[in-house]
Amino acid sequence: MVWLSGLIGLVSIVLWVYAFFDALTTPAQEARNLPKVLWLVVIALFMPVGSILWLFLGRPRKPASVLGNASSPAQAAASIDDLDPSDFAKPSDSPHPLGPDDDPDFLRNLNRRIDPED
């Protein structure tokens, strides 16, 4: 019987941590029924009940779609399959290099270290 109460306690703590950080990372305009700060207080003060209330009443209804407006999993899978690898090779519009292999100064310095005679 002790292991059952320990398991219930562990599940309760995991649920509380998940709900708290989920509420913390949810944008304020997407929280439902209460302001975000009040949801954090409810979750923190009323440990098991506040977490369950957040999951059912406070979370945003739909998660943000990664691929834009994909309305179904089948459409999302189809759009992933339609990606063109050449799209990833295009240069970015960023003013600074994204990685060391895009930085001309780094490449010049690397060439000097490899062949110091130049």
C-alpha distances in whole Angstrom, upper triangle without the diagonal:
4,5,5,7,9,10,11,13,14,16,17,19,20,21,23,25,26,27,29,31,32,33,35,36,37,41,42,44,41,38,38,38,38,40,38,38,36,33,33,32,30,28,28,27,25,22,20,23,26,25,24,28,29,28,30,32,34,34,37,37,39,38,42,43,44,47,49,49,47,46,44,42,45,48,46,46,50,50,49,51,54,54,57,56,59,58,56,59,61,62,60,61,60,62,60,59,56,56,58,59,61,62,66,66,63,65,68,66,65,68,70,67,67,71,72,76,76
4,5,5,6,9,10,11,12,14,15,17,18,20,21,23,24,26,27,29,30,31,33,35,36,40,40,43,40,37,38,38,37,38,36,36,35,32,31,31,29,26,26,25,24,21,19,22,25,24,24,27,29,28,30,32,33,33,37,37,39,38,41,43,43,46,48,49,47,46,44,42,46,48,46,46,49,50,48,50,53,53,56,55,58,57,55,58,59,60,58,60,58,60,58,57,54,53,55,57,59,60,64,63,61,62,66,64,62,66,67,64,65,69,70,73,74
4,6,5,6,9,10,10,12,14,15,16,18,20,21,22,24,25,27,28,30,31,33,34,38,39,41,38,36,36,37,36,38,35,35,34,31,30,30,28,25,25,26,24,20,19,22,24,23,23,26,27,26,28,31,32,31,35,35,36,35,38,40,40,43,45,46,44,43,41,39,42,45,43,42,46,47,45,47,50,50,52,52,55,54,51,54,56,57,55,57,55,57,55,54,51,50,52,54,56,57,61,61,58,59,63,61,59,63,64,61,62,66,67,71,71
4,5,5,6,9,10,11,12,14,15,16,18,20,21,22,24,26,27,28,30,31,32,36,37,39,36,34,34,34,34,35,33,33,32,29,28,28,26,24,24,24,22,19,16,19,22,20,20,23,25,24,25,28,29,29,32,33,34,33,37,38,39,42,44,44,42,41,39,37,41,43,41,41,45,45,44,46,49,49,52,51,54,53,51,54,56,56,55,56,55,57,55,54,51,51,53,55,56,57,61,61,58,60,63,62,60,64,65,63,63,67,68,72,72
4,5,5,6,9,10,10,12,14,15,16,18,20,21,22,24,25,27,28,30,31,35,35,38,35,32,32,32,32,33,31,31,30,27,26,26,24,21,21,21,19,16,14,17,20,19,19,22,23,23,24,27,28,28,31,32,34,33,36,38,39,42,44,44,43,42,40,39,42,44,42,42,46,46,45,47,50,50,53,52,55,53,51,55,56,57,54,56,54,57,55,54,51,51,53,55,56,57,61,61,58,60,63,62,60,64,65,63,63,67,68,72,72
4,5,5,6,9,10,11,12,14,15,17,18,20,21,23,24,26,27,29,30,34,34,37,34,32,32,33,32,33,31,30,29,27,25,25,24,21,20,21,19,16,15,18,20,18,19,23,23,23,25,27,28,28,31,32,33,32,35,37,38,41,42,43,42,41,39,38,41,43,41,41,45,45,43,45,48,48,51,50,53,51,49,52,54,54,52,54,52,54,52,51,48,48,50,52,53,54,58,58,55,57,60,58,57,60,62,59,60,64,65,68,69
4,5,5,6,8,10,11,12,14,15,16,18,20,21,22,24,26,27,28,32,33,35,32,30,30,31,31,32,30,30,29,26,25,25,23,20,20,21,19,16,14,17,19,17,17,21,22,20,22,25,26,25,29,29,30,29,32,34,35,38,40,40,38,38,36,34,37,40,37,37,41,42,40,42,45,45,48,47,50,48,46,50,51,52,50,51,50,52,50,49,46,46,48,50,51,52,56,56,54,55,59,57,56,59,61,58,59,62,64,67,67
4,5,5,6,9,10,10,12,14,15,16,18,20,21,22,24,26,27,30,31,33,30,28,28,28,28,29,27,27,26,23,22,23,20,18,18,18,16,13,10,14,16,14,14,18,19,18,20,22,23,23,27,27,29,28,31,33,34,37,39,39,38,37,35,34,37,39,37,37,41,42,40,42,45,45,48,48,51,49,47,50,52,52,50,51,50,52,51,50,47,47,49,51,52,53,57,57,55,57,60,58,57,60,62,60,60,64,65,69,69
4,6,5,6,9,10,10,12,14,15,16,18,20,21,22,24,26,29,30,32,30,27,28,28,27,28,26,26,24,22,20,20,19,16,16,16,14,11,10,13,15,14,15,18,19,18,20,23,23,23,27,28,29,28,31,34,34,38,39,40,39,38,37,35,39,40,38,39,42,42,41,43,46,45,48,48,51,49,47,50,51,51,49,50,49,51,49,49,45,45,48,50,51,52,56,56,53,55,58,57,55,59,61,58,59,63,64,67,67
4,5,5,6,9,10,11,12,14,15,17,18,20,21,23,24,28,29,31,29,26,27,28,27,28,26,25,25,22,20,21,20,16,16,17,16,12,11,15,16,14,15,18,19,18,20,23,23,22,26,27,28,27,29,31,32,35,37,38,36,36,35,33,36,38,35,36,40,40,38,40,43,42,45,45,48,46,43,47,48,48,46,48,46,48,46,46,42,42,44,46,47,49,52,52,50,52,55,53,52,55,57,55,55,59,60,64,64
4,5,5,6,8,10,10,12,14,15,16,18,20,21,22,26,27,29,26,24,25,25,25,26,24,24,23,20,19,20,18,15,16,17,15,12,10,13,14,11,12,16,16,15,17,20,20,19,23,24,25,24,27,29,29,33,34,35,33,32,31,30,33,35,33,33,37,37,35,38,41,40,43,43,46,44,42,45,47,47,45,46,45,47,46,45,41,42,44,46,47,48,52,52,50,52,55,54,52,56,57,55,56,59,61,64,64
4,6,5,6,9,10,10,12,14,15,16,18,20,21,24,25,27,25,22,23,23,22,24,21,21,20,17,16,17,15,12,12,13,11,8,6,10,11,9,10,13,14,13,16,18,18,18,22,23,25,24,27,29,30,33,35,35,34,33,32,31,35,36,34,35,39,38,37,40,42,42,45,44,47,45,43,46,48,48,45,47,45,47,46,46,42,43,45,47,48,49,53,53,51,53,56,55,54,57,59,57,57,61,62,66,65
4,5,5,6,9,10,10,12,14,15,16,18,20,23,24,27,25,22,23,24,23,23,21,20,20,17,15,16,15,11,11,13,12,8,8,12,12,10,12,15,15,14,18,19,19,19,22,24,25,24,26,29,29,33,34,35,34,34,33,32,35,37,34,35,39,38,37,40,42,41,44,43,46,44,42,45,46,46,43,45,43,45,43,43,40,40,43,45,45,46,50,50,48,50,53,52,51,54,56,53,54,58,59,63,62
4,5,5,6,9,10,11,12,14,15,16,18,22,23,26,23,21,22,24,23,23,20,21,21,17,16,17,16,13,13,15,14,11,10,13,13,10,12,15,14,13,16,19,18,17,20,22,23,21,23,26,26,30,31,32,31,31,30,28,32,33,30,31,35,35,33,36,38,37,40,40,42,40,38,41,43,43,40,42,40,43,41,40,37,37,40,42,42,44,48,48,45,47,51,49,48,51,53,51,52,55,57,60,60
4,6,5,6,8,10,10,12,14,15,16,20,21,23,20,18,19,20,20,20,18,19,18,15,14,15,14,10,12,14,12,9,8,10,10,7,8,11,10,10,13,15,14,14,17,19,20,19,22,24,25,28,29,30,29,28,28,27,30,32,29,30,34,34,32,35,38,37,40,40,42,40,38,42,43,43,41,42,40,43,41,41,38,38,41,43,43,45,49,49,47,49,52,51,50,53,55,53,54,57,59,62,62
4,5,5,6,9,10,10,12,14,15,19,19,22,20,17,18,19,18,18,16,16,15,12,11,12,11,7,8,10,9,6,7,9,8,5,8,11,10,10,14,15,14,14,17,19,21,20,22,25,26,30,31,31,31,30,30,29,33,34,31,33,36,36,34,37,40,39,42,41,44,41,39,43,44,44,41,42,40,42,41,41,38,39,41,43,44,45,49,49,47,49,52,51,50,53,55,53,54,58,59,62,62
4,6,5,6,8,10,10,12,14,18,19,22,20,17,19,21,19,19,16,16,16,13,11,13,13,9,9,13,12,9,10,13,11,9,12,14,12,12,16,17,15,15,18,20,21,19,21,24,24,28,29,30,30,30,30,29,32,33,30,31,35,34,33,36,38,36,39,39,41,39,37,40,41,41,38,39,37,39,38,38,34,35,38,40,40,41,45,45,43,45,48,47,46,50,51,49,50,54,55,59,58
4,6,5,6,8,10,11,12,16,17,20,17,15,17,19,18,18,15,16,17,13,12,15,14,10,12,15,14,11,11,13,12,8,11,13,10,10,13,15,13,12,15,17,17,16,18,20,21,25,26,27,26,26,26,25,28,29,26,28,31,31,29,32,34,33,36,36,38,36,34,37,38,38,36,37,35,38,36,36,33,34,36,38,39,40,44,44,42,44,47,46,45,49,51,49,50,53,54,58,57
4,6,5,6,8,10,10,14,15,17,15,12,14,16,15,15,12,13,13,10,9,12,11,7,9,12,12,10,10,11,8,5,8,9,7,7,11,12,10,9,12,15,16,15,17,20,22,25,26,26,26,26,26,25,29,30,27,29,32,31,30,34,35,34,38,38,40,37,36,39,39,40,37,38,36,39,38,38,34,36,39,41,40,42,46,46,44,46,49,49,48,51,53,51,52,56,57,60,59
4,5,5,6,9,10,13,14,17,15,13,15,16,15,14,11,11,12,9,6,9,10,6,7,11,11,10,11,12,9,7,11,11,9,10,14,14,11,11,14,17,18,17,19,22,23,27,27,28,28,28,28,28,32,32,29,31,34,33,32,36,37,36,39,39,41,38,36,39,40,39,36,37,35,37,36,37,34,35,38,40,40,41,45,45,43,45,48,47,47,50,52,50,51,55,56,59,58
4,5,5,6,8,12,13,16,15,13,16,18,16,15,12,12,14,11,9,12,13,10,11,14,15,13,14,16,13,10,13,14,11,12,15,16,13,12,14,17,17,15,17,20,20,24,24,26,26,26,27,26,30,30,27,29,32,31,29,33,34,33,36,35,37,34,33,36,36,36,33,33,32,34,33,33,30,31,34,36,36,37,41,41,39,41,45,44,43,46,48,46,48,51,52,56,55
4,5,5,6,10,12,14,12,10,13,16,15,14,11,13,14,11,10,13,13,11,12,16,16,14,15,15,13,10,12,13,9,9,13,13,10,8,10,13,14,12,13,17,17,21,22,23,23,23,23,23,27,27,24,26,29,28,27,30,32,31,34,34,36,33,31,35,35,35,32,33,31,34,33,33,30,31,34,36,36,37,41,42,40,42,45,45,44,47,49,48,49,52,53,57,55
4,6,5,8,9,12,10,8,11,13,11,10,7,9,10,7,7,10,11,9,11,14,14,14,15,14,11,9,12,11,8,9,12,11,8,7,10,13,14,13,15,18,19,23,23,24,24,24,25,25,29,29,26,29,31,30,29,33,34,33,36,36,38,35,33,37,37,37,33,34,32,35,34,35,32,33,37,39,38,39,43,43,42,44,47,46,46,49,51,50,51,54,55,59,57
4,6,8,9,12,12,10,13,15,13,12,8,9,11,9,7,11,12,10,11,15,16,15,17,17,14,12,15,15,11,13,16,15,12,11,13,16,17,15,16,19,20,24,24,25,26,26,27,27,31,30,27,30,33,31,30,34,35,33,36,36,37,34,33,36,36,35,32,32,30,32,31,32,29,31,34,36,36,37,40,41,39,42,45,44,43,47,48,47,49,52,53,56,55
4,6,9,12,11,10,14,17,15,13,10,11,14,12,11,14,16,14,15,18,19,18,19,20,16,15,17,17,13,14,17,16,13,11,11,15,15,12,13,16,16,20,20,22,23,23,25,24,28,27,24,27,29,27,26,30,31,29,32,32,34,31,29,32,32,31,28,28,27,29,29,29,26,28,31,33,33,34,37,38,36,39,42,41,41,44,46,45,46,49,50,53,52
4,6,8,7,7,10,14,13,11,8,11,13,11,11,14,15,14,16,19,19,19,19,19,16,14,16,15,11,12,14,13,10,8,8,12,12,10,11,14,15,19,18,19,21,21,22,23,26,25,23,26,28,26,26,30,30,29,32,32,34,31,29,33,32,32,29,29,28,30,30,31,28,30,33,35,34,36,39,40,39,41,44,44,43,46,48,47,48,52,53,56,54
4,6,6,7,11,14,13,10,8,11,13,12,13,16,17,16,18,21,22,22,23,22,18,17,19,18,14,15,17,15,12,10,9,13,13,11,11,15,16,19,18,19,21,21,23,24,27,26,24,27,29,27,27,30,31,29,32,32,34,30,29,32,32,31,28,27,26,29,29,30,27,30,33,35,34,35,39,39,38,41,43,43,43,46,48,47,49,52,53,56,54
4,5,6,9,11,10,7,5,8,11,10,11,14,15,15,17,20,20,21,22,21,17,17,19,17,14,15,17,14,11,11,10,14,15,14,14,18,19,22,21,22,24,24,26,27,30,29,27,30,32,30,30,34,34,33,35,36,37,34,33,36,35,34,31,30,29,31,32,33,31,33,37,39,37,38,42,42,41,44,47,46,46,50,51,51,52,55,56,59,57
4,6,8,11,10,8,8,11,13,13,14,17,18,18,20,22,23,24,24,23,20,19,20,18,15,16,17,14,11,11,9,12,13,13,13,17,19,21,19,19,22,22,24,26,29,27,26,29,31,29,29,33,33,32,35,36,37,33,33,36,35,34,31,30,29,32,32,34,32,34,38,40,38,39,42,43,43,45,48,48,48,51,53,52,53,56,57,60,58
4,6,10,10,9,9,12,14,12,14,17,17,17,19,22,22,22,22,21,18,17,18,16,12,13,14,12,9,8,6,9,10,10,10,14,16,19,17,17,19,19,21,22,26,24,23,26,28,26,27,30,31,30,33,34,35,32,31,35,34,34,31,30,30,32,33,34,32,34,38,39,38,39,43,44,43,45,48,48,48,51,53,52,53,56,57,60,59
4,7,7,7,6,10,10,8,11,14,13,13,16,18,18,19,19,17,14,14,15,12,9,11,11,9,6,6,6,9,11,12,13,17,19,22,21,21,22,21,23,24,28,27,25,28,31,29,29,33,34,33,36,37,38,35,34,38,37,37,34,34,33,35,36,37,34,36,40,42,40,42,45,46,45,47,50,50,50,53,55,54,55,58,59,62,61
4,6,7,8,12,11,9,12,15,13,14,17,19,18,19,19,17,14,14,14,11,9,10,10,7,5,6,6,9,12,13,15,18,21,24,22,22,23,21,23,25,28,28,26,29,32,30,31,34,35,35,38,39,41,37,37,41,40,40,37,37,36,39,39,40,37,40,43,45,44,45,49,50,49,51,54,54,53,56,58,58,59,62,63,66,64
4,7,9,12,10,9,13,14,12,14,17,18,17,19,19,16,13,14,14,11,10,12,11,7,6,9,10,12,15,17,19,22,25,28,26,25,26,25,27,28,32,31,30,33,35,34,35,38,39,39,42,43,45,41,41,44,44,44,41,40,39,42,42,43,41,43,47,49,47,49,52,53,52,54,57,57,57,60,62,61,62,65,66,69,68
4,6,8,6,6,10,11,10,12,15,15,15,17,18,15,12,14,14,11,10,13,13,9,7,10,12,14,17,18,20,23,26,29,27,27,28,27,29,30,34,33,32,35,37,36,36,40,40,40,43,44,45,42,41,45,44,44,40,40,39,41,41,43,40,42,46,48,46,48,51,52,51,53,56,56,56,59,60,60,61,64,65,68,67
4,6,5,6,9,10,11,12,14,16,16,18,19,17,14,15,17,14,12,15,15,12,9,11,12,15,18,18,19,23,25,28,27,27,28,28,30,31,34,34,32,35,37,35,36,39,40,39,42,43,44,40,40,43,42,41,38,37,36,38,38,40,38,40,43,45,44,45,48,49,48,50,53,53,53,56,58,57,58,61,62,65,64
4,5,5,6,9,10,11,12,14,15,16,18,17,13,13,15,13,10,13,15,12,9,10,11,15,17,16,17,21,23,26,25,26,27,27,29,29,33,32,30,33,35,34,34,37,38,37,40,40,41,38,37,40,40,39,36,35,34,36,36,37,35,37,40,42,41,42,46,46,45,47,50,50,50,53,54,54,55,58,59,62,61
4,5,5,6,9,10,11,12,14,16,18,17,13,14,17,14,12,15,17,15,11,13,15,18,20,20,21,25,26,29,28,29,31,30,32,33,36,36,33,36,39,37,37,40,41,40,42,43,44,41,39,42,42,41,38,37,35,37,37,38,36,38,41,43,42,43,47,47,46,48,51,50,50,54,55,54,56,59,59,63,61
4,5,5,6,9,10,11,12,14,16,14,11,13,15,12,11,14,15,13,10,13,15,18,21,21,22,26,28,31,30,31,32,31,33,34,37,37,35,38,40,39,38,42,43,42,45,45,47,43,42,45,45,44,41,40,39,41,40,42,39,41,44,47,46,46,50,50,49,52,54,54,54,57,59,57,59,62,63,66,65
4,5,5,6,8,10,10,12,13,12,8,9,11,9,7,11,12,10,7,10,12,16,18,18,20,24,26,29,28,28,29,29,30,30,34,34,32,34,37,36,36,39,40,39,42,43,45,41,40,43,43,43,39,39,38,40,40,41,38,40,43,45,44,45,49,49,48,50,53,53,52,56,57,56,58,61,62,65,64
4,5,5,6,9,10,11,13,13,9,9,13,11,9,12,14,13,10,12,15,18,20,19,21,24,26,29,29,30,31,30,31,31,35,35,33,35,38,36,36,39,41,39,42,42,44,41,39,43,42,42,39,39,37,39,38,39,36,38,41,43,43,43,47,47,46,48,51,50,50,54,55,54,55,58,59,63,62
4,5,5,6,8,10,13,12,9,11,14,12,11,14,16,15,13,15,18,21,23,23,24,28,30,33,33,33,34,34,35,35,39,39,36,39,42,40,40,43,44,43,46,46,48,45,43,46,46,45,42,42,40,42,41,42,40,41,44,47,46,47,50,50,49,52,54,53,53,57,58,57,58,62,62,66,65
4,6,5,6,8,10,9,5,8,10,9,9,12,13,12,11,13,17,19,22,22,24,28,30,33,33,33,33,32,33,34,37,38,35,38,41,40,39,43,44,43,46,47,49,45,44,47,47,47,44,44,42,44,44,44,42,43,46,49,48,49,53,53,51,54,57,56,55,59,60,59,60,64,64,68,67
4,6,6,6,8,8,4,5,9,8,7,10,12,12,10,12,16,18,21,20,23,26,28,31,31,31,32,31,32,32,35,36,33,36,39,38,37,40,42,41,44,44,46,43,42,45,45,45,42,42,40,43,42,42,39,41,44,46,46,47,50,51,49,51,54,53,53,56,58,56,57,61,62,65,64
4,6,6,9,10,7,8,12,12,11,14,16,16,14,16,19,22,24,23,25,29,30,33,33,34,35,34,35,34,38,39,36,38,41,40,39,43,44,43,46,46,48,45,43,46,46,46,43,43,41,43,42,43,40,41,44,46,46,47,50,50,49,51,54,53,52,56,57,56,57,60,61,65,64
4,6,9,9,7,10,13,12,13,16,17,17,16,18,21,24,26,26,28,32,33,37,37,37,38,37,37,37,41,41,39,41,44,43,42,46,48,46,49,49,51,49,47,50,50,50,46,47,45,46,46,46,44,45,47,50,50,50,54,54,52,55,58,56,56,60,61,59,61,64,65,68,68
4,6,6,5,8,10,10,11,14,15,15,14,17,20,22,25,25,28,31,33,36,36,36,37,35,36,36,39,40,38,40,43,42,42,45,47,46,49,49,51,49,47,50,51,50,47,48,46,48,47,48,45,46,49,51,51,52,56,56,54,56,59,58,58,61,63,61,62,66,66,70,69
4,6,6,6,9,10,11,13,15,15,15,16,20,22,25,24,27,30,31,35,35,36,35,34,34,34,38,39,36,38,41,41,40,43,45,44,47,47,50,47,45,48,49,49,46,47,45,47,46,46,43,44,47,49,49,50,54,54,52,54,57,56,55,59,60,58,60,63,64,68,67
4,6,5,6,9,10,11,13,14,15,16,20,21,23,23,26,29,31,34,35,35,34,33,33,32,36,37,35,36,40,40,39,42,44,43,47,47,49,47,45,48,49,49,47,47,46,48,47,47,44,45,48,50,50,51,55,55,53,55,58,57,56,60,62,60,61,64,65,69,68
4,5,5,6,9,10,11,12,13,14,18,19,22,23,26,29,31,34,34,34,34,32,32,32,36,37,35,37,40,40,39,42,44,44,47,47,50,47,46,49,50,50,47,48,46,49,48,48,45,46,49,51,51,52,56,57,55,57,60,59,58,62,63,62,63,66,67,71,70
4,5,5,6,9,10,10,10,12,16,18,20,21,23,27,29,32,32,32,32,31,31,31,35,35,33,35,39,38,37,41,42,42,45,45,48,45,44,47,47,47,44,45,43,46,45,45,42,44,47,49,48,50,53,54,52,54,57,56,56,59,61,59,60,64,65,68,67
4,5,5,6,9,10,10,10,14,16,18,18,21,24,26,29,29,29,29,28,28,28,32,33,30,32,36,35,34,37,39,39,42,42,45,42,41,44,44,45,42,42,41,43,43,43,40,41,44,46,46,47,51,51,49,52,55,54,53,56,58,57,58,61,62,66,65
4,5,5,6,8,9,10,14,15,17,18,21,24,26,29,29,29,29,27,27,27,30,31,30,32,35,35,34,37,39,39,42,43,45,43,41,45,45,46,43,44,43,46,45,45,42,43,46,48,48,49,53,54,52,54,57,56,55,59,61,59,60,63,65,68,67
4,5,5,6,7,9,13,14,17,18,21,24,26,29,29,28,28,27,27,28,31,32,30,32,35,35,35,38,40,39,43,44,46,43,42,46,46,46,43,44,43,45,45,45,42,44,47,49,48,50,54,54,53,55,58,57,56,60,62,60,61,65,66,69,68
4,6,5,4,6,10,12,14,15,18,21,23,26,26,26,26,25,25,26,29,30,28,30,33,32,32,35,37,36,40,40,43,40,39,42,42,42,40,40,39,41,41,41,38,40,43,45,45,46,50,50,49,51,54,54,53,56,58,57,58,61,62,66,64
4,6,6,6,9,10,12,13,16,19,21,24,24,24,24,22,22,22,26,27,25,27,30,30,29,33,34,34,38,38,41,38,37,41,41,41,39,39,39,41,41,41,38,39,43,44,44,45,49,50,48,50,54,53,52,55,57,56,57,60,62,65,64
4,6,7,9,9,12,14,17,20,23,25,25,24,24,22,22,23,26,27,26,28,31,31,31,34,35,35,39,40,42,40,39,43,43,44,41,41,41,44,44,44,41,42,46,47,46,48,52,53,51,53,56,56,55,58,61,59,60,63,65,68,67
4,6,9,9,13,14,18,20,23,26,25,24,25,23,23,25,28,28,27,30,32,32,32,35,37,37,40,41,43,40,40,43,43,44,41,41,40,43,43,44,41,43,46,48,47,48,52,53,52,54,57,57,56,59,61,60,61,64,65,69,67
4,7,9,12,13,15,19,21,24,23,23,24,22,23,24,28,28,26,29,32,31,31,34,35,35,38,39,41,38,37,41,41,41,38,38,37,40,40,40,38,40,43,45,44,45,49,50,48,50,54,53,53,56,58,57,58,61,62,66,64
4,6,9,9,12,15,18,21,20,20,20,19,20,21,24,24,23,25,28,27,27,30,32,31,35,35,38,34,34,37,37,38,35,35,34,37,37,38,35,37,40,41,41,42,46,47,46,47,51,50,50,53,55,54,55,58,59,63,61
4,6,7,9,12,15,18,17,16,17,16,18,19,22,22,20,23,26,24,25,28,29,29,32,33,35,32,32,35,35,35,32,33,32,35,36,36,33,35,39,40,39,41,44,46,45,46,49,49,49,52,54,53,54,57,58,62,60
4,7,10,12,15,17,16,15,16,14,15,16,20,20,18,21,24,23,24,27,28,28,32,33,35,32,32,36,35,36,34,34,34,37,38,38,35,37,41,42,41,43,46,48,46,48,51,51,51,53,56,55,56,59,60,63,62
4,6,8,12,14,13,12,12,10,12,13,17,16,15,18,20,19,20,23,24,24,28,29,31,28,28,32,32,33,30,31,31,35,35,35,32,34,38,39,37,40,43,45,44,45,48,49,48,50,53,52,53,56,57,60,59
4,6,9,12,11,11,12,11,12,13,16,16,14,17,19,18,18,22,23,22,26,27,29,26,25,29,29,30,28,28,28,32,32,32,29,31,34,35,34,36,40,41,40,41,45,45,44,47,49,49,49,52,54,57,55
4,6,9,8,9,10,11,13,13,17,15,13,16,18,16,16,20,21,20,23,24,26,23,23,26,26,27,24,25,25,28,29,29,26,28,32,32,31,33,37,39,37,39,42,42,42,44,47,46,47,50,51,54,52
4,6,6,7,7,8,10,11,13,12,9,12,14,12,13,16,17,16,20,21,23,20,20,24,24,25,23,24,24,28,28,28,25,27,31,31,30,33,36,38,37,38,41,42,41,43,46,45,46,48,50,53,51
4,6,8,8,11,12,12,14,12,9,12,14,11,11,15,15,14,17,18,20,17,17,20,20,22,20,21,21,25,25,25,21,24,27,27,26,29,32,34,33,34,37,38,37,39,42,42,42,45,47,49,48
4,6,6,10,11,11,12,10,7,10,11,8,8,12,12,11,14,16,18,15,15,19,19,21,19,20,21,25,26,25,22,24,28,28,26,29,32,35,34,34,38,39,38,40,43,42,42,45,47,50,48
4,6,9,11,12,14,11,9,12,13,10,11,15,14,13,16,18,20,16,17,21,20,22,20,21,22,25,26,26,24,26,30,30,28,31,34,36,35,36,39,40,40,42,45,45,45,47,49,52,49
4,6,9,11,12,9,9,13,13,10,13,16,15,15,19,21,22,19,21,24,23,25,23,24,25,29,30,30,27,30,34,33,32,35,38,40,39,40,43,44,43,45,48,48,48,51,53,55,53
4,6,7,9,6,5,9,10,8,10,13,13,14,18,20,22,19,20,24,24,26,25,26,27,31,32,31,28,31,34,34,32,35,38,41,40,40,44,45,44,46,49,48,48,51,53,56,53
4,7,9,7,7,11,11,11,13,16,16,17,21,24,26,23,24,28,28,30,28,29,31,34,35,35,32,34,38,37,36,39,42,45,43,44,47,48,47,49,52,52,52,54,57,59,57
4,5,5,6,9,10,11,13,14,15,17,21,23,26,24,25,28,29,31,30,31,32,36,37,36,33,35,38,38,37,40,43,45,44,44,48,49,47,49,53,52,52,55,57,59,58
4,5,5,6,9,10,10,12,14,16,20,21,24,23,23,27,28,30,29,31,32,36,36,35,31,33,36,36,35,38,42,44,42,42,46,47,45,47,50,50,49,52,55,57,56
4,5,5,6,9,10,11,12,15,18,21,24,22,23,27,28,30,30,32,33,37,37,36,33,34,37,37,36,39,42,45,43,43,47,48,46,48,51,51,50,53,55,58,56
4,5,5,6,9,10,11,13,16,19,21,20,21,25,25,28,27,29,30,34,35,34,31,32,36,35,34,37,40,43,42,42,45,46,45,46,50,50,49,51,54,56,54
4,5,5,6,9,10,11,15,17,20,18,19,22,23,25,25,26,28,32,32,31,28,29,33,32,31,34,37,40,39,39,42,43,42,43,47,46,46,48,51,53,51
4,5,5,6,9,10,14,16,19,18,18,22,23,26,25,28,29,33,33,31,28,29,33,32,31,35,37,40,38,38,42,43,41,43,46,46,45,47,50,53,51
4,5,5,6,9,12,15,18,17,18,21,22,25,25,28,29,33,33,32,29,30,33,32,32,35,38,41,39,39,42,44,42,43,47,46,45,48,51,53,51
4,5,5,7,10,13,15,14,15,19,19,22,22,24,26,29,30,29,26,27,31,29,29,32,35,37,36,36,39,41,39,41,44,44,43,46,48,51,48
4,5,6,9,11,14,13,13,17,18,21,21,23,25,28,28,27,24,25,28,27,26,30,33,35,34,33,37,38,37,38,41,41,40,43,46,48,46
4,6,8,11,14,13,14,17,19,22,23,25,27,31,31,29,26,27,30,28,28,31,34,37,35,34,38,39,37,39,42,42,41,43,46,48,46
4,6,10,12,11,13,16,17,20,21,23,25,29,29,28,25,26,29,28,27,30,33,36,35,34,37,39,37,38,42,42,41,43,46,48,46
4,6,9,8,9,12,13,17,17,20,22,26,26,24,21,23,26,24,23,27,29,32,31,30,34,35,34,35,38,38,37,40,42,44,42
4,5,6,8,10,11,15,16,19,21,24,25,23,21,22,24,22,21,25,27,30,29,28,31,33,32,32,36,36,35,37,40,42,40
4,5,6,7,10,13,15,18,20,23,23,20,18,19,21,19,18,22,24,27,26,25,28,30,28,29,33,33,31,34,37,38,36
4,5,5,7,11,13,16,18,21,21,19,17,18,20,18,17,21,22,25,25,23,26,29,27,28,31,32,31,32,35,37,34
4,6,6,9,10,13,16,19,19,17,16,17,20,18,17,20,22,25,25,24,27,29,28,29,32,33,32,34,36,38,36
4,6,8,9,13,14,17,17,15,13,14,17,15,14,17,20,23,22,21,24,26,25,26,29,30,29,31,34,36,33
4,6,9,12,14,17,16,14,12,13,15,13,12,15,17,20,20,18,22,24,22,23,27,27,26,28,31,33,30
4,6,9,12,14,15,13,12,14,16,14,12,15,17,20,20,19,22,24,24,24,28,29,28,30,32,34,31
4,7,9,11,11,10,10,12,14,12,9,12,14,17,17,17,19,22,21,22,25,26,26,28,30,32,29
4,5,8,9,9,8,11,14,14,10,13,15,18,18,18,21,23,23,24,27,28,28,30,31,34,31
4,6,9,10,10,14,16,16,13,14,16,18,19,20,22,24,24,26,28,29,30,32,33,35,32
4,5,7,8,11,14,15,11,12,14,16,17,18,20,22,23,24,26,27,28,30,31,34,31
4,7,9,12,14,15,11,11,13,14,16,17,19,20,21,23,25,26,27,29,30,32,29
4,6,9,11,12,9,8,11,12,12,14,16,17,18,20,22,23,24,26,27,29,27
4,6,7,8,5,5,9,10,10,12,14,15,16,18,20,21,22,24,25,27,25
4,7,8,6,8,11,13,12,13,16,17,17,19,22,22,23,25,26,29,27
4,5,5,7,10,12,10,11,14,15,14,17,19,19,19,22,24,26,25
4,5,5,8,9,6,8,11,11,10,13,15,15,16,18,20,23,21
4,6,8,10,7,7,10,11,10,12,15,15,15,17,19,22,20
4,6,9,8,8,11,13,12,14,17,17,18,20,21,24,21
4,6,5,6,9,10,11,13,14,16,17,18,19,22,20
4,5,5,6,9,10,11,12,14,15,16,17,19,17
4,5,5,6,8,10,11,12,14,15,15,18,15
4,5,5,6,9,10,10,12,14,15,18,16
4,5,5,6,9,10,10,12,13,16,14
4,5,5,6,9,10,11,11,13,11
4,5,5,6,9,10,10,13,11
4,5,5,6,9,10,13,12
4,5,5,6,8,10,9
4,5,5,5,8,7
4,6,6,9,10
4,6,9,10
4,6,6
4,6
4
